[in-house]
Amino acid sequence: MTDHVYESKQYLHLVFGGRLKDVQGVEFQDPSSLDIVGIYPSYAEAHRAWEEKARATIDDAEMRYFIVHIHRLLEPED
């Protein structure tokens, strides 16, 4: 009898943010000063980190945080 080991895929998510040039766009004023919050192994964890940062900067309309699905960039055919 053979044991089957199933590998679960790793779904990495990057949370980062910065001050936008225009609140209607996604171009940053100074890309060298982006706030790299972290890389998380699940969307739920990334969302918690994003929400914490978004809430902390809610009064600053130019400050915006994003979640990037790194796994989609690493394996775009999936």
C-alpha positions, 0 to 999 in steps of 0.5 A, a space after each residue: 500500500 502506498 501512502 499518497 502525500 498531497 502537496 498543498 500549493 503555497 499562495 503568497 500575498 504581498 501587502 504594501 502601500 504608499 502615498 499616491 500622486 492622485 487618489 483616483 490612480 495607483 501611481 505612487 509619489 515616491 516608490 522608494 518610500 513604499 511601506 512593505 508590510 509583509 508577505 503572507 501565506 494566505 489571503 486571510 492573513 494578508 487581508 488582516 494586515 491590509 485592514 490594520 494598515 488601511 484603518 491606521 491611515 484612514 484619515 490620509 486620503 492619499 495613503 493607500 494599501 494593496 494586496 498583491 497575489 504573488 502566486 499569480 505572478 509566479 505561476 500565471 498559467 494557474 
